Each structure stands twice: as C-alpha cells, then as structure tokens.
Amino acid sequence: MAYKILQLSDIHLGSDYEGNLDTKKQWKAVLKDAKITGGYDAVIITGDLLDDTVNVDPANNAKSGKELTDEGKLLKYKDILYDAKSLCGSSGKLLVTPGNHDNRKLLAKAAVSMGVDNAREDMFDKPGEHIQFAHIGSRTIVLIDSGNGEPYKALAELAYMANRNKDWKRDMTMIFTHKPFQSPNLYHRFMKDNMLPIDVCHHAVQYASEYFCGHLHHYASVHARLADNDFCMTVAPGIQCQIDPYSAKCNAVPLPGYLTITFNNYDSIVEKRIHIVENWQELAEQN
C-alpha cells in the first residue's frame, strides 16, 4: 500500500512584507494546487506559519510591516491549520512544528483547537525540547522542535525512545524539523549561519535515514554520510517565496512551492516530488 505525505513550510502569513509579497495569494494557490491530489495520509507543516517579528531571532529577520495583535495571530493560525487539515484523507493526520517566526504559545493553542495530532497547549513552551511521534504505515514520523538552534533535549528524548524500542528501524524513520541540519553538500549562503549545528546532525543520523525541513525557502535534496551513516536531507520549497541559495542577501522571488513524499510498507525507498506553482496568481484568482 502506498502512502503520501504533504509537506508545507514557510507560509509566513500576517504580513505583506511592506507590499513586496502577496503571501495570502501564494498560500491560496498552494492549497488549490495541492487539493487536486488531496487525501493525504499526513499533512506536515514545518514552521513559520505566520510572520511574528516579536519572536523572531534577530539574526534572521526581515521587515514585515505592521504587527498583528495576539487575537489576530491566533485566528490566522487557526485558519491555516483548518485549511491544511482539509487536505487530509479521512484518517489523515495533521502535524505541525514551529519555526523561528512563530508565536509558540498561540500556535500551540490553535493546534489544540484545530485537532492537530497529539496537540497540547504546552507543547512548544520550551524551545528545542519538544518532540512528536506519529506512525504512517510502516514509517515512524518524528517532529523535532528546532528551537533556537540547539535541540539537544529533544534529541536525547529521541535517543531514549529509539534505544528502548527493539523494533526501531533507522531506515524506516523520517525526521521533520523547521531548520535544516548543517550537513555535507547542503549550501545556502544567506542562511549558512542559521542552521542546526553539525554536531546535532552527527547525533540525529543514528536514528533516522531521511530528514525533511524548511527554512531555506529553496528546494534541495542531498545525500551525505556522517558517523558511518548514509542519509538524505530534503528541504521543502517555501510557500511564501524562493530565495537564491548563492545570494548574500534575501532576494525573495514570489514563486510558491510545496513537497509531496510517497512510500510504501515494503521497502525503505522514499520518493519526493517538488511542486512549484508557477501559475499561482491565476490560480489564486479562481473561485
């Protein structure tokens, strides 16, 4: 039996970047494009749902215009999660982990309200410590809160769970996080200092063979080897825009995208497909 996951990342609603980006239309277009297939076994959002400049780390911020009230942010989080859940199949799971631009308390509150799998209101209270587990077919899905770039407590919990489970299979485990691990073959000049440390990657590769993240606003899928373990790091394209990985500045191009991940129960092969919605303006205008 084949299973399919939809990964959405870096939606960044709540701002128009001082009139330079139409984030609402890009999100609407992605929803319409992804709904053509629909019925996903899981929809996983890997952070930066909103653009909360109050909580963003200063090293990776951009001017975002007027700040929303907390009430406005909560409503937008709920709307995003509602829209994402509509793409799930009848038994599909909705999962979410925060990004560096998110308001953690409000996102957690919205997640409980909108039926995110295993959500609770304190789930993001301690950055870098929270971990979520889910099962899709024969796969173990792990969501790690990348926090402020040092998720060591979350990784310690992962190690504990993996080592006490005699049936844990590294090649059938997939990790999702917002920020990517610094790893061989993955380069992004603008974001190179805003990834998870290489020692985090050395630790994590012991427990999973496939890694999925966002944050870079640029699709990449690279194979590497660390600590005698082969693994693949896949970065989903941003829904808000794409950023040139070789530019020293945040040169954002309004071109939304998302990722679909397909696998079956019988082997460790994982297929990824990038979807760039080139006709997003036309699609967003359709009723």
C-alpha positions as semicolon CSV with decimal commas, in nm:
position;residue;x (nm);y (nm);z (nm)
1;M;0,000;0,000;0,000
2;A;0,129;0,345;-0,092
3;Y;0,122;0,637;0,149
4;K;0,157;1,005;0,072
5;I;0,264;1,296;0,290
6;L;0,223;1,664;0,204
7;Q;0,491;1,892;0,349
8;L;0,408;2,262;0,374
9;S;0,666;2,509;0,501
10;D;0,726;2,881;0,547
11;I;0,378;3,015;0,482
12;H;0,454;3,349;0,651
13;L;0,101;3,487;0,662
14;G;0,033;3,801;0,863
15;S;0,241;4,036;0,655
16;D;0,279;4,157;0,300
17;Y;0,646;4,248;0,352
18;E;0,565;4,615;0,306
19;G;0,376;4,546;-0,016
20;N;0,650;4,339;-0,180
21;L;0,488;3,995;-0,145
22;D;0,129;3,873;-0,165
23;T;0,152;3,593;0,090
24;K;-0,225;3,540;0,102
25;K;-0,248;3,468;-0,270
26;Q;0,055;3,239;-0,265
27;W;-0,096;3,035;0,020
28;K;-0,434;3,019;-0,154
29;A;-0,272;2,899;-0,476
30;V;-0,077;2,625;-0,299
31;L;-0,393;2,499;-0,128
32;K;-0,574;2,479;-0,461
33;D;-0,284;2,307;-0,633
34;A;-0,234;2,053;-0,352
35;K;-0,608;1,981;-0,336
36;I;-0,600;1,844;-0,691
37;T;-0,447;1,529;-0,543
38;G;-0,580;1,562;-0,187
39;G;-0,649;1,277;0,052
40;Y;-0,303;1,284;0,209
41;D;-0,219;1,036;0,483
42;A;-0,047;1,322;0,666
43;V;-0,007;1,694;0,620
44;I;0,306;1,819;0,799
45;I;0,376;2,189;0,842
46;T;0,742;2,258;0,917
47;G;0,727;2,603;1,069
48;D;0,694;2,974;1,001
49;L;0,318;2,968;0,959
50;L;0,299;3,336;1,050
51;D;0,546;3,619;1,047
52;D;0,568;3,719;1,413
53;T;0,855;3,969;1,423
54;V;0,826;3,998;1,803
55;N;0,950;3,641;1,848
56;V;1,187;3,601;1,554
57;D;1,558;3,563;1,619
58;P;1,737;3,889;1,520
59;A;1,998;3,709;1,308
60;N;1,736;3,603;1,055
61;N;1,471;3,870;1,030
62;A;1,322;4,082;0,755
63;K;1,100;4,388;0,779
64;S;0,746;4,260;0,779
65;G;0,530;4,565;0,822
66;K;0,256;4,608;1,082
67;E;0,247;4,356;1,367
68;L;-0,082;4,169;1,427
69;T;-0,250;4,156;1,768
70;D;-0,239;3,825;1,956
71;E;-0,606;3,773;1,877
72;G;-0,537;3,829;1,509
73;K;-0,244;3,588;1,514
74;L;-0,447;3,317;1,685
75;L;-0,724;3,346;1,425
76;K;-0,471;3,322;1,142
77;Y;-0,308;3,014;1,297
78;K;-0,650;2,851;1,321
79;D;-0,732;2,941;0,961
80;I;-0,404;2,795;0,835
81;L;-0,449;2,471;1,029
82;Y;-0,811;2,444;0,914
83;D;-0,707;2,483;0,552
84;A;-0,423;2,233;0,589
85;K;-0,648;1,976;0,757
86;S;-0,892;1,996;0,466
87;L;-0,621;1,832;0,252
88;C;-0,603;1,523;0,476
89;G;-0,778;1,200;0,388
90;S;-1,049;1,059;0,615
91;S;-0,790;0,914;0,853
92;G;-0,508;1,154;0,770
93;K;-0,301;1,322;1,042
94;L;-0,224;1,692;1,073
95;L;0,115;1,764;1,231
96;V;0,298;2,091;1,294
97;T;0,626;2,213;1,440
98;P;0,712;2,582;1,496
99;G;0,960;2,795;1,306
100;N;1,169;3,090;1,417
101;H;0,899;3,336;1,307
102;D;0,613;3,171;1,501
103;N;0,446;3,268;1,827
104;R;0,482;2,936;2,010
105;K;0,207;2,977;2,268
106;L;-0,050;3,091;2,014
107;L;0,044;2,818;1,766
108;A;0,006;2,551;2,035
109;K;-0,331;2,691;2,140
110;A;-0,451;2,687;1,780
111;A;-0,316;2,333;1,732
112;V;-0,528;2,205;2,022
113;S;-0,835;2,386;1,893
114;M;-0,797;2,261;1,534
115;G;-0,726;1,894;1,604
116;V;-0,353;1,869;1,534
117;D;-0,239;1,516;1,617
118;N;-0,147;1,481;1,988
119;A;-0,152;1,859;2,041
120;R;-0,141;2,016;2,385
121;E;-0,113;2,379;2,492
122;D;0,233;2,346;2,648
123;M;0,383;2,158;2,354
124;F;0,609;2,445;2,242
125;D;0,675;2,613;2,576
126;K;1,040;2,503;2,591
127;P;1,219;2,571;2,260
128;G;1,437;2,285;2,143
129;E;1,293;2,032;2,387
130;H;0,971;1,915;2,226
131;I;0,945;1,605;2,009
132;Q;0,641;1,445;1,846
133;F;0,595;1,090;1,720
134;A;0,344;0,957;1,467
135;H;0,310;0,642;1,258
136;I;0,213;0,644;0,890
137;G;0,201;0,288;0,760
138;S;0,530;0,122;0,850
139;R;0,709;0,458;0,894
140;T;0,791;0,632;1,219
141;I;0,749;1,008;1,181
142;V;0,944;1,229;1,422
143;L;0,892;1,604;1,451
144;I;1,173;1,785;1,631
145;D;1,130;2,140;1,758
146;S;1,445;2,311;1,630
147;G;1,405;2,582;1,893
148;N;1,682;2,839;1,891
149;G;1,918;2,604;1,710
150;E;2,015;2,368;1,992
151;P;1,752;2,090;2,021
152;Y;1,972;1,868;2,239
153;K;1,698;1,773;2,487
154;A;1,466;1,675;2,202
155;L;1,743;1,460;2,054
156;A;1,805;1,300;2,393
157;E;1,438;1,202;2,404
158;L;1,466;1,060;2,052
159;A;1,769;0,855;2,155
160;Y;1,584;0,724;2,460
161;M;1,280;0,620;2,256
162;A;1,489;0,457;1,982
163;N;1,718;0,267;2,219
164;R;1,437;0,125;2,432
165;N;1,241;0,008;2,128
166;K;1,393;-0,312;1,993
167;D;1,183;-0,279;1,677
168;W;1,313;0,068;1,592
169;K;1,424;0,076;1,228
170;R;1,650;0,360;1,126
171;D;1,578;0,319;0,754
172;M;1,202;0,341;0,821
173;T;1,223;0,660;1,029
174;M;1,175;1,014;0,897
175;I;1,259;1,332;1,088
176;F;1,087;1,666;1,023
177;T;1,208;1,996;1,164
178;H;1,200;2,363;1,069
179;K;1,568;2,445;1,044
180;P;1,793;2,209;0,847
181;F;2,096;2,039;0,994
182;Q;2,432;2,167;0,878
183;S;2,544;1,872;0,668
184;P;2,777;1,791;0,379
185;N;2,658;1,904;0,033
186;L;2,391;2,142;0,167
187;Y;2,476;2,507;0,099
188;H;2,285;2,831;0,134
189;R;2,494;3,147;0,153
190;F;2,224;3,365;0,309
191;M;2,120;3,102;0,569
192;K;2,450;2,923;0,627
193;D;2,481;3,053;0,983
194;N;2,116;2,988;1,066
195;M;2,100;2,609;1,054
196;L;2,127;2,345;1,326
197;P;2,489;2,274;1,427
198;I;2,678;1,991;1,257
199;D;2,710;1,804;1,590
200;V;2,329;1,787;1,605
201;C;2,332;1,616;1,267
202;H;2,602;1,371;1,383
203;H;2,373;1,269;1,667
204;A;2,045;1,254;1,474
205;V;2,167;1,039;1,183
206;Q;2,196;0,743;1,418
207;Y;1,816;0,720;1,443
208;A;1,674;0,812;1,100
209;S;1,780;0,796;0,737
210;E;1,550;1,063;0,591
211;Y;1,534;1,428;0,703
212;F;1,286;1,694;0,593
213;C;1,292;2,062;0,682
214;G;1,208;2,410;0,555
215;H;1,352;2,749;0,649
216;L;1,579;2,793;0,345
217;H;1,300;2,885;0,101
218;H;1,478;2,683;-0,163
219;Y;1,431;2,319;-0,261
220;A;1,727;2,089;-0,209
221;S;1,771;1,716;-0,166
222;V;2,123;1,598;-0,087
223;H;2,277;1,268;0,014
224;A;2,556;1,263;0,268
225;R;2,739;1,039;0,514
226;L;2,813;1,114;0,879
227;A;2,914;0,889;1,168
228;D;2,920;0,590;0,931
229;N;2,555;0,652;0,839
230;D;2,419;0,743;0,497
231;F;2,123;0,982;0,499
232;C;1,925;1,219;0,280
233;M;1,840;1,580;0,370
234;T;1,545;1,728;0,179
235;V;1,447;2,094;0,207
236;A;1,093;2,187;0,106
237;P;1,048;2,499;-0,106
238;G;0,892;2,796;0,071
239;I;0,525;2,865;0,021
240;Q;0,590;3,238;0,059
241;C;0,874;3,262;-0,192
242;Q;1,205;3,118;-0,308
243;I;1,546;3,257;-0,210
244;D;1,859;3,225;-0,421
245;P;2,095;3,000;-0,217
246;Y;2,402;3,169;-0,365
247;S;2,298;3,525;-0,280
248;A;2,440;3,705;0,024
249;K;2,106;3,886;0,065
250;C;1,745;3,774;0,098
251;N;1,646;3,805;-0,267
252;A;1,294;3,664;-0,243
253;V;1,116;3,560;-0,564
254;P;0,735;3,529;-0,538
255;L;0,700;3,168;-0,651
256;P;0,527;2,932;-0,405
257;G;0,604;2,562;-0,376
258;Y;0,550;2,252;-0,164
259;L;0,668;1,892;-0,136
260;T;0,499;1,554;-0,161
261;I;0,658;1,241;-0,013
262;T;0,549;0,893;-0,118
263;F;0,646;0,550;0,018
264;N;0,508;0,201;0,075
265;N;0,520;-0,056;0,354
266;Y;0,758;-0,297;0,187
267;D;1,092;-0,120;0,146
268;S;1,286;0,186;0,259
269;I;1,255;0,377;-0,070
270;V;1,111;0,728;-0,030
271;E;1,009;0,928;-0,336
272;K;0,997;1,309;-0,320
273;R;0,836;1,542;-0,567
274;I;0,879;1,918;-0,569
275;H;0,577;2,121;-0,677
276;I;0,642;2,480;-0,789
277;V;0,316;2,663;-0,859
278;E;0,420;2,882;-1,149
279;N;0,063;2,991;-1,231
280;W;-0,005;3,093;-0,871
281;Q;-0,152;3,436;-0,949
282;E;-0,403;3,292;-1,195
283;L;-0,484;3,001;-0,963
284;A;-0,541;3,229;-0,664
285;E;-0,793;3,435;-0,859
286;Q;-1,009;3,135;-0,947
287;N;-1,329;3,077;-0,748
